[in-house]
Amino acid sequence: MWTIILIVIAVILLTIGLVKLVDKFIPTKFKPVLIIALWVLIAFLAYSTFKSVYSPILFNQEKEKRYAAVIKNLIDIRNAELAHRQVKGKFTDNFDTLVKFIDEAQFTITQRRDSTIIDVERTKLFGVDMTKSIVLIDTLGYVAVKDSLFKNSTRYKTMMNVPVGKPGEKFQLKAGVLEQNGVNIPVFEVSVKKDVILFDQEKDLLMQENQVVSVEGVNGDTIKVGSMDEVNTSGNWPKTYGNNE
């Protein structure tokens, strides 16, 4: 980008020099037309230089605003999915199922405590009272998943909608199991393409954004949380946008 800017500035300076040469050496009757044309060229090049510098700034401002809105929804979906696994033992790949779960499900509030009881078998074996330690889980009550995660908000009913970018788009939701060491582990992934979020932005800048590899940016062409390829419930955005774990 800086190379282009330097070239444009050089051309502007050259054009200004040509204006002075025209004023000095060109016959009077041709001067007005040539000078006006050259000043128009200078104005165009100045505008091009300004745009080449300012467009990326505006793009980044808009990108950060939209990413923040998208990530807020992704965090809500992740929290809902983790609650679904805690209660149901698995993730779901259906948003209607997830919303219904939030409306109806409850967390069980438990208390874990250690206790000691008579070990009957060892008592019979040794003829004296023998004890063993056990863990007791007491159920203390229940709390609605909706109240726990969203309190008085109903935003979970629309969290599947991509809140910015191309109208009418929804997040892509996947769920299944991943086998590791002979054990099937539930996994999920929620994602949306940057092309959807930034569909109306300058195409060259969008293409550059899709190729980002940086610790301070969202790498790749997708914003997502979770993974279908590894046991991971983190988001792929930097923590400057919000909690990614």
C-alpha positions as CSV (number, residue, x, y, z in Angstrom):
1,M,0.0,0.0,0.0
2,W,2.8,2.4,0.9
3,T,4.4,1.8,-2.5
4,I,1.2,2.9,-4.2
5,I,1.0,6.0,-2.0
6,L,4.6,7.0,-2.8
7,I,4.0,6.5,-6.5
8,V,0.8,8.7,-6.4
9,I,2.6,11.4,-4.5
10,A,5.5,11.3,-7.0
11,V,3.0,11.7,-9.9
12,I,1.3,14.6,-8.1
13,L,4.6,16.4,-7.7
14,L,5.4,15.7,-11.3
15,T,2.1,17.1,-12.4
16,I,2.6,20.2,-10.3
17,G,6.0,20.6,-12.1
18,L,4.2,20.2,-15.4
19,V,1.8,23.0,-14.5
20,K,4.7,25.3,-13.9
21,L,6.3,24.3,-17.1
22,V,3.1,24.9,-19.0
23,D,2.7,28.3,-17.4
24,K,6.3,29.2,-18.5
25,F,6.7,27.7,-21.9
26,I,3.3,27.0,-23.5
27,P,1.7,29.7,-25.6
28,T,-0.9,31.8,-23.8
29,K,-3.9,30.7,-25.8
30,F,-3.3,27.0,-24.8
31,K,-2.5,27.6,-21.1
32,P,-6.0,27.7,-19.6
33,V,-7.1,24.3,-21.0
34,L,-3.9,22.5,-20.1
35,I,-3.6,24.0,-16.6
36,I,-7.2,23.1,-15.8
37,A,-6.6,19.6,-17.0
38,L,-3.5,19.2,-15.0
39,W,-5.1,20.6,-11.8
40,V,-8.0,18.1,-12.3
41,L,-5.4,15.3,-12.5
42,I,-3.8,16.6,-9.4
43,A,-7.1,16.6,-7.6
44,F,-7.9,13.1,-8.7
45,L,-4.5,11.8,-7.6
46,A,-4.8,13.5,-4.3
47,Y,-8.2,11.9,-3.8
48,S,-6.9,8.5,-4.7
49,T,-4.1,8.9,-2.2
50,F,-6.5,9.9,0.5
51,K,-8.8,7.0,-0.3
52,S,-5.9,4.4,-0.3
53,V,-5.0,5.5,3.2
54,Y,-8.4,6.1,4.7
55,S,-10.4,3.1,3.3
56,P,-8.5,0.5,5.3
57,I,-9.1,2.6,8.4
58,L,-12.8,2.7,7.8
59,F,-12.8,-1.0,6.9
60,N,-11.1,-2.0,10.1
61,Q,-13.5,0.1,12.2
62,E,-16.5,-1.5,10.6
63,K,-15.0,-5.0,10.8
64,E,-14.3,-4.7,14.5
65,K,-17.8,-3.5,15.2
66,R,-19.4,-6.3,13.2
67,Y,-17.1,-9.0,14.6
68,A,-18.0,-7.9,18.2
69,A,-21.7,-8.4,17.5
70,V,-21.1,-11.8,15.8
71,I,-18.9,-13.0,18.7
72,K,-21.5,-12.0,21.3
73,N,-24.0,-14.4,19.6
74,L,-21.3,-17.2,19.3
75,I,-20.6,-17.0,23.0
76,D,-24.4,-17.3,23.8
77,I,-24.6,-20.3,21.5
78,R,-21.6,-21.9,23.1
79,N,-23.0,-21.4,26.6
80,A,-26.3,-22.9,25.5
81,E,-24.5,-25.9,23.9
82,L,-22.4,-26.5,27.0
83,A,-25.5,-26.4,29.2
84,H,-27.2,-28.9,26.8
85,R,-24.3,-31.3,27.1
86,Q,-24.3,-30.9,30.9
87,V,-28.0,-31.9,31.1
88,K,-28.4,-34.1,28.1
89,G,-24.9,-35.6,27.8
90,K,-24.4,-34.4,24.2
91,F,-24.5,-31.4,21.9
92,T,-27.2,-30.6,19.4
93,D,-27.0,-29.5,15.8
94,N,-30.5,-28.0,15.7
95,F,-31.2,-24.5,16.9
96,D,-34.9,-25.2,17.4
97,T,-33.9,-28.0,19.8
98,L,-31.5,-25.7,21.6
99,V,-34.0,-23.0,22.1
100,K,-36.6,-25.4,23.4
101,F,-34.0,-26.9,25.7
102,I,-33.3,-23.4,27.1
103,D,-37.0,-22.8,27.6
104,E,-37.7,-26.0,29.4
105,A,-34.6,-27.5,31.0
106,Q,-33.2,-27.2,34.5
107,F,-29.8,-27.5,36.1
108,T,-29.7,-29.8,39.1
109,I,-28.0,-28.2,42.1
110,T,-26.0,-30.8,44.0
111,Q,-23.6,-30.9,47.0
112,R,-20.7,-33.4,47.2
113,R,-19.7,-34.6,50.7
114,D,-17.5,-37.3,52.1
115,S,-18.8,-39.9,54.6
116,T,-17.8,-43.1,56.3
117,I,-19.8,-46.3,56.6
118,I,-19.3,-49.8,57.8
119,D,-17.5,-52.1,55.3
120,V,-19.6,-55.2,55.7
121,E,-17.4,-57.6,53.9
122,R,-14.2,-56.6,55.7
123,T,-16.0,-56.6,59.0
124,K,-17.1,-60.2,58.4
125,L,-13.6,-61.1,57.4
126,F,-11.7,-59.6,60.3
127,G,-14.4,-59.9,63.0
128,V,-14.2,-56.3,64.0
129,D,-15.9,-53.2,62.7
130,M,-14.1,-52.0,59.5
131,T,-15.1,-48.8,57.7
132,K,-14.7,-47.3,54.3
133,S,-15.0,-43.8,52.8
134,I,-17.7,-42.9,50.3
135,V,-18.8,-39.8,48.5
136,L,-22.4,-38.7,48.7
137,I,-24.1,-36.5,46.2
138,D,-27.0,-34.6,47.7
139,T,-29.6,-32.8,45.5
140,L,-30.3,-29.4,46.8
141,G,-32.7,-28.1,44.2
142,Y,-33.1,-27.0,40.6
143,V,-32.6,-23.8,38.6
144,A,-33.9,-23.1,35.1
145,V,-31.3,-23.1,32.4
146,K,-32.9,-19.9,31.0
147,D,-32.5,-18.0,34.2
148,S,-29.0,-19.2,34.8
149,L,-27.7,-18.3,31.3
150,F,-29.9,-15.4,30.2
151,K,-31.7,-14.1,33.2
152,N,-34.5,-11.9,31.9
153,S,-33.2,-11.7,28.3
154,T,-34.9,-13.5,25.4
155,R,-31.9,-13.0,23.1
156,Y,-31.4,-16.8,22.9
157,K,-34.4,-17.0,20.7
158,T,-32.6,-15.1,17.9
159,M,-29.0,-16.0,18.7
160,M,-28.9,-18.3,15.6
161,N,-29.3,-15.2,13.3
162,V,-26.1,-13.5,12.1
163,P,-26.7,-10.1,13.6
164,V,-24.8,-8.1,11.0
165,G,-23.7,-8.3,7.4
166,K,-25.8,-10.1,4.7
167,P,-29.5,-10.0,5.8
168,G,-31.3,-13.2,6.6
169,E,-28.1,-15.3,7.3
170,K,-27.9,-17.9,10.1
171,F,-24.9,-19.4,11.8
172,Q,-23.9,-22.9,10.7
173,L,-24.3,-25.4,13.5
174,K,-22.8,-28.9,13.6
175,A,-22.6,-31.5,16.4
176,G,-21.5,-35.1,16.7
177,V,-18.9,-37.2,18.4
178,L,-15.1,-37.6,18.0
179,E,-13.4,-40.8,18.8
180,Q,-10.3,-40.6,21.0
181,N,-8.7,-43.7,22.5
182,G,-11.8,-45.7,21.9
183,V,-14.0,-43.1,23.6
184,N,-16.7,-41.1,21.8
185,I,-16.5,-37.5,22.9
186,P,-19.3,-35.0,22.0
187,V,-18.1,-32.1,19.9
188,F,-19.8,-29.1,18.2
189,E,-19.0,-26.2,15.9
190,V,-20.7,-22.9,15.1
191,S,-19.4,-20.8,12.3
192,V,-20.0,-18.0,9.8
193,K,-17.9,-16.8,6.8
194,K,-16.3,-13.4,6.9
195,D,-17.8,-13.0,3.4
196,V,-21.2,-13.0,5.0
197,I,-20.3,-10.5,7.8
198,L,-18.5,-8.1,5.5
199,F,-20.3,-8.8,2.2
200,D,-20.8,-5.1,1.4
201,Q,-17.3,-4.0,2.1
202,E,-14.5,-3.3,-0.5
203,K,-13.6,-6.6,-2.1
204,D,-9.8,-6.2,-2.1
205,L,-9.8,-5.4,1.6
206,L,-12.2,-8.4,2.2
207,M,-9.9,-10.7,0.3
208,Q,-7.0,-9.5,2.5
209,E,-9.1,-10.1,5.6
210,N,-9.9,-13.7,4.5
211,Q,-6.1,-14.4,4.4
212,V,-5.3,-13.0,7.9
213,V,-2.8,-14.9,10.0
214,S,-2.1,-12.9,13.1
215,V,-2.3,-13.3,16.9
216,E,-4.3,-10.0,17.0
217,G,-6.8,-11.0,14.3
218,V,-9.4,-13.6,13.4
219,N,-7.4,-16.1,11.3
220,G,-8.8,-17.5,8.1
221,D,-12.0,-16.8,6.3
222,T,-14.4,-17.9,9.1
223,I,-15.3,-16.9,12.7
224,K,-16.2,-19.9,14.7
225,V,-16.4,-21.5,18.1
226,G,-15.9,-25.2,18.8
227,S,-14.5,-27.8,16.4
228,M,-15.6,-31.0,14.7
229,D,-12.0,-32.0,14.3
230,E,-10.7,-31.8,17.9
231,V,-12.1,-31.6,21.4
232,N,-12.2,-27.8,21.6
233,T,-14.9,-25.4,22.7
234,S,-12.8,-22.2,22.2
235,G,-13.4,-19.5,19.7
236,N,-10.9,-18.5,17.0
237,W,-10.9,-14.8,17.8
238,P,-8.4,-12.9,20.0
239,K,-9.4,-12.0,23.5
240,T,-9.7,-8.3,22.6
241,Y,-13.1,-9.3,21.2
242,G,-14.3,-11.2,24.3
243,N,-13.7,-14.4,26.1
244,N,-12.7,-17.1,23.6
245,E,-12.6,-20.0,26.0
